[in-house]
Structure formats: C-alpha cells, structure tokens
Amino acid sequence: MKRDLRYFAWLRERIGTGHESIETDAATVADLIEELRRRDEAYAFAFSDTASIRAALDQDLVDLDAPLSDAREVAFFPPMTGG
C-alpha cells in the first residue's frame, strides 16, 4: 500500500527530507521502521533509538507496535514535552 511518511525535528534532519511517499507491505509501525532502517545509513541512524521516536497514524498518536491497517499517513517525531 502507498503511504505518505512525514518526518519531524532531528528525524527530518538525519534523513534529509520531511516527506516522502512509499509503497510498503509493513504490518505495523515497527515493521515499517525496520524496513526504513534497511534503506540506507541515514535511515539506520535516524531510527537507531526507537525509544526516542513517537509515531502517529493519520494524526493519531500510536505505539510502535500499532498495526498500520489502512492508514494513509505515518508521521515520526521525537517525544513531545509540555510547558
């Protein structure tokens, strides 16, 4: 399925783009991360510490083990802080 990926903050800086569309058969967010890690060194570096990564599917926060189901957009970003 084609999915729009969005990267924010240091993830965007490490990968070198804030947005891309890809075809993937990944079942979960974690599977997608693993697929992205295998793409090249920039992705491997960006996704090296999954404890420091949060995700959203169609703008709803989810755990990394969440199924992608029919989500069209997957966003990755660092933990948020309040203030």
C-alpha positions as CSV (number, residue, x, y, z in Angstrom):
1,M,0.0,0.0,0.0
2,K,1.2,3.5,-0.7
3,R,1.7,5.6,2.4
4,D,2.8,9.2,3.0
5,L,5.6,9.4,5.5
6,R,6.4,12.6,7.4
7,Y,9.5,13.2,9.5
8,F,9.9,16.0,12.1
9,A,12.7,17.6,14.0
10,W,16.0,15.7,14.2
11,L,14.5,12.8,12.2
12,R,13.9,15.1,9.3
13,E,17.5,16.5,9.6
14,R,19.1,13.0,9.8
15,I,17.1,11.6,6.8
16,G,17.3,14.7,4.7
17,T,13.6,15.2,3.9
18,G,10.4,16.0,5.7
19,H,8.1,14.0,3.5
20,E,8.0,11.1,1.1
21,S,5.5,8.6,-0.3
22,I,6.5,4.9,-0.4
23,E,4.9,1.5,-1.2
24,T,5.2,-0.8,1.7
25,D,3.7,-4.1,2.9
26,A,4.7,-3.5,6.5
27,A,2.1,-4.6,9.0
28,T,3.0,-2.4,12.0
29,V,4.8,0.9,12.6
30,A,7.7,-1.2,14.0
31,D,7.8,-3.2,10.8
32,L,7.9,0.0,8.7
33,I,10.7,1.4,10.9
34,E,12.7,-1.8,10.2
35,E,12.1,-1.5,6.5
36,L,13.2,2.1,6.5
37,R,16.4,1.2,8.5
38,R,17.4,-1.1,5.7
39,R,17.2,1.6,3.1
40,D,20.5,3.3,3.8
41,E,22.7,4.7,6.5
42,A,20.7,7.9,7.0
43,Y,17.6,6.0,7.9
44,A,19.5,3.5,10.0
45,F,21.0,6.4,12.0
46,A,17.6,8.2,12.3
47,F,15.8,5.1,13.6
48,S,18.6,3.7,15.7
49,D,17.0,4.5,19.0
50,T,13.3,3.7,18.8
51,A,12.8,4.6,22.5
52,S,13.3,8.2,21.3
53,I,10.7,8.1,18.5
54,R,7.0,8.6,18.6
55,A,4.6,7.9,15.7
56,A,1.2,9.0,14.5
57,L,-1.2,7.3,12.1
58,D,-3.4,9.7,10.2
59,Q,-2.6,12.3,13.0
60,D,-3.5,9.9,15.9
61,L,-0.7,9.1,18.3
62,V,0.1,5.3,18.4
63,D,2.5,2.9,19.9
64,L,5.2,1.5,17.6
65,D,3.5,-1.9,17.7
66,A,0.3,-0.5,16.3
67,P,-1.0,-2.0,13.0
68,L,-0.7,0.2,10.0
69,S,-4.1,-1.0,8.8
70,D,-5.5,1.4,6.2
71,A,-3.6,4.5,7.5
72,R,-2.5,6.8,4.6
73,E,-0.1,9.0,6.6
74,V,2.6,7.9,9.1
75,A,4.4,10.6,11.0
76,F,7.6,10.2,13.0
77,F,8.8,12.7,15.6
78,P,10.8,12.9,18.9
79,P,9.0,12.8,22.3
80,M,7.0,15.9,23.0
81,T,7.3,18.0,26.1
82,G,4.8,20.2,27.8
83,G,5.3,23.6,29.1
